[in-house]
Amino acid sequence: MTTSIPQVVRREERPPFQLTHEPDGRSWTARENLSDILERELLGPANGPRELLSGSPDSAYLVGRIAPARLTAGRDDPTTADDPEAATDVGDAVDADESRGVPVTAVDESTPSADEDSAEDQPQQRGLMIPASMGLRFQIPTDLETFTVLATWGTYKSVADERSDSPRARKYQRTPMEFPTTVRVADLVLGTTKTYVLHDKVVLRVDRYDDADRGCRMIEVALCNDKVTPRKIPVDAWLYQTRLTVDAGGAEVFLPVTDPLLDARDERDDELRRLRLQYRDRLEFALGRTCSVDWAVAPDKRRATSVWTTWLPTSETPQTTAEEVEAALLDMEDLATADRGALEAGLTPIITGYREWLDGEEQRAADLPEHLRDEAHDAVIEARQVAQQLADGLDHLLDATDDEPLRCFRFMNRVMADQRIQTQIAELRAKNPTLDIAAARAAVLDDKGARAHSWRTFQLAFILAQLPLLTDPAAPKRSGGNMARAQLLFFPTGGGKTEAYLGLAAYTFAIRRRQGVVDTPDGTLDGRDGVAVLMRYTLRLLTSQQFQRATALVCAAELTRQKDPATWGEEPFRIGLWVGTDVSPKWWEEADKQLKSVNEGRGHRLTVLQIQRCPWCGSRITARDIQAVASERRVYVRCGDDLAGCPFAEGGTVQEGLPVLTIDEEIYRLAPAFVIATVDKFARLAREGAAAALFGFVDRRCGRHGYVHPDYSFCDIKDGSKHPKGKDGAPPAAVRPVGRLRPPDLIIQDELHLITGALGTTVGLFEVAVDILTSWRDQQGRSVRPLLVASTATARNAPDQVRALYGRHVTIFPPQVLDAGRTFFSKDAPVSEEFPGRRYVGISTTGVRLTTAEIRVAEILMAGAQLLLDRSGRAADPYMTLVSYFSAIRELAGMARYLGDDVQTALAKRRPWSLLPSRSGTDYGNLHTAELTSRVASADITGTLDHMAVEFDPTFDSADGKRQLRDLREAGKSVPKRETNPFDAVLATSMLQVGVDVTRLGLMLVVGQPKNTAEYIQASSRVGRDPGRPGLVVSLGNWARPRDLAHFEQFRHYHETFYRQVEALSVTPFSVTSLERGLDGVLVSAARVQHAIVTEGLSPEQSAGRIDDERAAVINLIDALVERVRLASDDDSAERARQRLTNRLDQWSKRRTYLKNLSKALAYERTPDEAHQGALMTSPEMARAMATSKDAAPFVVANSMREVQPEINLLVSPITENLVYVAPPGSPTWKMPEED
């Protein structure tokens, strides 16, 4: 669509925009001004109560208006009498016939989601009318006699433009209206609406409802525009800036909608009962009708003094600040050298302080009403269990009979201190590349001192609680069947969860190396090598970002190891990125081809390079810093520091360079200590026999290539033989048998709330296999499972979700006890200039299409930010990049078009009534935009994230700066240039909601209410992460969608109880449908991995036919899988799983027999010689195509866990005979294009 921008007949000098807050160099002030600009430009009046507007108010003010109640009969299309071109979105004659009032054009009321983009379009709804009323509902006590309603609005009248030569030029004069009305409650009759006439068919309508059970009265007040107008609607028939304010002379008479202290009704749901306790003081005092509401209430009071309507509701969510224990020892460098006495003195205050705090909470619980008291005491008891776990962790560390926990704790702190310092150095040098490493280090330490390498108390406490579980693999809380517990770190986004579990990872590295080779009833397990930590994410964007942070940890660990290999082993610490093939290469040849293409200037795609800058020093890494070595089939990535000041640069102290592996093949062969993966990658286990190495199932090691699987064709040397000397000088290398490696000891699942729905169901089923493959028995025969740590900022129904996914109970840390937002380790800081919260502003443009609203709101925000850059300088930078968030790609695609057309045009030409400046984009005058969606190639995402950190510079981007540059250019003088132009706008879908940590971002436009509250919280938390650059989130709802409107009408309360509103998570991995779809992959995956250490076993691709020989072993495997299902579900589910698995085993044997009778061998899937081979399994798309074939593979295994949901409607048959296209004679042969 194209928005009409009225043209000014004669150019007149516009006065400057008067800011409400004088710029003072702070981003806080800039945000206050931007909020004010949004209100003045969108709601009005922009220029005072009696403004003279240079354009139609219908075009200028999209919110706050109510229409006349009815139109006269007729056949004409309704229009605005004074300005038929006004962007009012008034409907046509057909719409008018289908509504009782002023119609709105047909609208889309469907609710899209990120998963719905392939769904058929919903028909647009006709018959909606622009509201002719607005109001609110509130509660008063039965003894209140009167209250006052103050109704205010503005009307506009068309007047001649005295400054114009054209007689048709018009301006619009505003007249303020204000009418107080005293309402006697006794005059309100139940069941009868009381009407109070205010002015010219504008009335108040008041209704009363008595609630005898609660002893209060509910009052509904509506401001109604009862005007009847012709179809050419005069501008003064509309009411603008409507508002109702209700008070009773300042008395505290407005009651909460519900008061948990008084509401003693029984709540059967355990979680809802706990939430009722914790949110008992976050009260709601009114509900909006078409509009939203706000209220005034004194601190710690349970009655409000006034309530009022608002069209731009705001709510500021407070910062969650970590509470520190002053006497605690938190400096990582000190902890890295502390003896037991220093540790006891430095860490005991955390435990004693926590216990004393819980004593206080218990006393507070005793003062609560009886119906809340039991729940409060239960909450305290649960928290005391966590306190005991902390005490046990400290005792474990101080145990003089075992030096290893202390040694490994010191290692962890040494590594984490280095990681923290170097990460800050890298961030500083990324912003200022001219800064050398030594200067950057000095700057970091001078600026922050010990804080540059210190824990937050909650991080160290969480780690302390887990140490016994990592030291003793068979600890009951880790591995003990029904006693095993997942450890859930629950902390707001941006609070520092990553540092906590990176610390656990470092301790895991150390304790495994120190425990070395362990004896088990099934043979030895070697902990000196292999995958120690498995960290999983749901989204490729999050995985790539966290890979950078985790790599810094591994770099620190490797440097520490090199200094003392006798203690920490000879095997290097490495990290691998195991994600989809579109994100990183699968084979060495792919990486080598990409590298050659880039070096020869024939392309730019380089997926082997997943980090744009060195995580240790911040130097940029390019293709020239990557080396592909054919003889080793390795790709080495080195830091780009030309002076070799970084140990990971060419010529640095670490010969291999950065310890990163991004090729699947390398990860399988080198089994890095740390693997970061997407959850759905585990669906590939059925197809990747070599992936068994991730779980320690190896039996051969090549001195040149690493651990080699029988399927690995590039190392076919037999045991005891040697590779000859390589052409590149590589020394001869032998292949020797080895024992099994110890499987991962720590599994980290970040952003747990995303493991839900269809994806979560499939993940939960495959988790059965993962759990079995990572389990073993210690020398005493006790079961050992990995410690499972999860983290989230938004969790509901966590115990049920964790049990269904992981077959464990859950311990939440830190536990909230009596109050939401308050634990011993953290609290919500009261909103102030020192601790600004993230401000949310709600918009619902009733009667205006969402697309029209998107364009206008984006234009105001971008022009307003330009004004602030011109006036405030760099303080306005957080608001110069507009991050727009959408629930569906189809909505995002529309906005991408509007930015390049309507928004860009409006910013350049300026609205005739607006005093905001023009703005040109940073892309040579065009708006510079980027996308973070599934439409973007994975290789480009990391670069986009890096680019998002580029700041606006007044020298280049302010009006004065551009003028000075133009003067220099015209004078023929040297003009300064910058390396990268910042983004004007970033458009994103659900990919944005996790893992994006760009601290400069401060402005977001959320278009349409996201499909769930967790998504909304996570997405909006991407802005305002730096307290010095507070966030502003503009939530633009679709008023035609009931859910959007409901959130808008209760905007303040919804945002004040964000985390309570999070929807409960649901996963059903053991439903009949899930078992039928997924157990084929689970069985094949587990069998292939387990048999990787069995000579002549089931692991190789061409060895599926050995099933009868290995039937007894597979039956034992099925027994283990069934028991794991039982842990996560119930006996019925376990029995269903057994029946299905037994059936699949029988089908496997039958397939083998069938092919044997045809003189064919059974392979898993790859059958290059179809005359002599047949497949056991196939993909879902191939299964559909082969449905009628007698030779169809019986097992259907998806390539990805996301294939349970349709993603595209384009179907291409994999069977050549089914393709209808036949090339004409003489047609040219199609050639695969080169990758760019």
HUCORTA-V230597 format. One record per pair of residues at least 24 apart in sequence whose C-alpha atoms are under 6 Angstrom apart, sorted by the first residue. I is the first residue (numbers start at 0). J is the second residue. Records with the same first field share a line. If there is no record, write none. Layout:
# HUCORTA-V230597
I->J + J
This chain:
# HUCORTA-V230597
1->901
16->914
22->871
24->871 + 874
25->874
26->874 + 875 + 1028
29->875
49->173 + 174
50->173
51->171 + 172
52->170 + 171 + 912
53->170 + 911 + 912
54->912
57->87
58->85 + 86
61->844
62->844
63->239 + 240 + 241 + 310
64->238 + 239
65->130 + 131 + 238
66->131 + 237
67->131 + 224 + 225 + 226
68->100 + 131 + 224 + 225 + 226
69->100 + 227
70->227 + 228 + 229 + 230
71->229
77->230 + 231
78->231
79->231 + 232
80->231 + 232 + 233
88->847
94->126
97->126
98->126 + 128
100->128
101->128 + 129
102->127 + 128 + 129
103->127 + 128 + 129 + 846
108->1039 + 1040
111->887
112->886 + 887
113->886 + 887
117->1207
129->846
131->223 + 224
132->222 + 223
133->221 + 222 + 288 + 289
134->220 + 221 + 222 + 288
135->219 + 220 + 286 + 287 + 288
136->218 + 219 + 285 + 286
137->217 + 218 + 285
138->216 + 217 + 253 + 254
139->215 + 216 + 252 + 253 + 254
140->215
141->215
144->183 + 184
145->182 + 183 + 184
146->181 + 182 + 246 + 247
147->180 + 181 + 182 + 245 + 246 + 247
148->179 + 180 + 244 + 245
149->178 + 179 + 243 + 244
150->177 + 178 + 242 + 243
151->176 + 177 + 241 + 242
152->176 + 239 + 240 + 241
153->238 + 239 + 240
154->235 + 238
155->235
156->235
200->225 + 226
201->225
242->308
243->307 + 308
244->307
245->305 + 306 + 307
246->305
249->304
250->304
251->302 + 303 + 304
253->302 + 303
254->302
255->282 + 283 + 284
256->283 + 284
263->370
277->817 + 818 + 819
278->819
283->1052
286->1049
287->1048
290->1048
291->1047 + 1048
311->841 + 842
312->840 + 841
313->839 + 840
314->838 + 839 + 1051
315->836 + 837 + 838
316->836 + 837
317->827 + 828 + 830 + 836
318->827 + 828 + 836
319->826 + 827
320->825 + 826
321->824 + 825
322->824 + 825
323->456
329->453 + 454
330->453
331->412 + 416 + 452 + 453
335->409 + 412 + 413
339->397
378->816
388->464
389->464
392->463 + 464 + 466 + 467
407->506 + 509 + 510
411->505 + 506
414->555 + 556
416->452
417->555
418->551 + 552 + 555
419->452
421->615
424->616
425->616 + 617
428->617
429->617
457->824
458->499
472->783
473->783
477->786
478->783 + 784
483->807
484->807 + 808 + 809
485->787 + 788 + 807 + 809
486->788 + 809 + 810
487->788 + 789 + 790 + 810 + 811
488->790 + 812
489->790 + 791 + 792 + 812
490->792
491->792
492->792
512->567
518->778
519->776 + 777 + 778
524->739 + 740 + 741
525->740 + 741
526->741
529->670 + 671 + 672 + 740
530->670 + 671 + 672 + 673 + 693 + 743
531->672 + 743 + 744
532->673 + 743 + 745 + 746
533->674 + 746
534->675 + 746 + 747 + 748
535->675 + 676 + 677 + 678 + 748
536->677 + 678 + 749
537->677 + 678
541->993 + 994
551->614 + 615
572->672
573->658 + 659 + 671 + 672
574->659 + 671 + 673 + 674
575->659 + 660 + 661 + 666 + 674
576->661 + 675
577->676
578->676 + 677 + 680
582->937
583->607
584->662
585->662 + 663
586->664
602->1235
603->1235
606->938
607->661
613->638
631->703 + 704
667->692
668->705 + 706 + 707
669->705
679->1199 + 1200
682->1199
684->1084
685->1080 + 1083 + 1084
688->1098
691->1088
694->742
695->739 + 740 + 741 + 742
696->739 + 1091 + 1092
697->739 + 1092
698->736 + 737 + 738 + 1092
699->735 + 736 + 737
700->734 + 735
701->733 + 734
702->732 + 733
703->732
710->1099
742->773
744->785
745->785 + 786
746->787
747->788 + 789
748->789
749->789 + 790
750->790 + 791
751->791
755->1064 + 1065 + 1066
756->1065 + 1066
758->1201
759->1066
760->1066 + 1067 + 1068
763->804 + 1068
764->1068
765->1081
768->1081 + 1085
793->1013
795->1063
796->1063 + 1064
802->1127
803->1127
806->1126 + 1127
837->1030
838->1031
839->1032 + 1033
840->1033 + 1034
841->1034
842->1035
843->1036 + 1038
845->1038
849->1037
854->902
858->902
868->957
869->957
872->953
876->951
877->999 + 1000 + 1001
878->1001 + 1002
880->982 + 983 + 984
881->984 + 1002 + 1003
882->984 + 985 + 986 + 1003
883->986 + 1003 + 1004 + 1005
884->987 + 988 + 1005
885->988 + 1006
886->988 + 1009
921->980
926->983
927->982 + 983
928->982 + 983 + 984 + 985
929->985
930->985 + 986 + 987
931->987
932->987 + 988 + 990
948->997
949->981
992->1017 + 1018
998->1024 + 1025
1001->1030
1002->1030 + 1031 + 1032
1003->1032
1004->1032 + 1033 + 1034
1005->1034 + 1035
1006->1035
1007->1035 + 1036 + 1037
1008->1036 + 1043
1012->1061
1013->1061
1079->1194
1080->1196
1100->1162 + 1163
1101->1162
1103->1161 + 1162 + 1163
1104->1151 + 1161
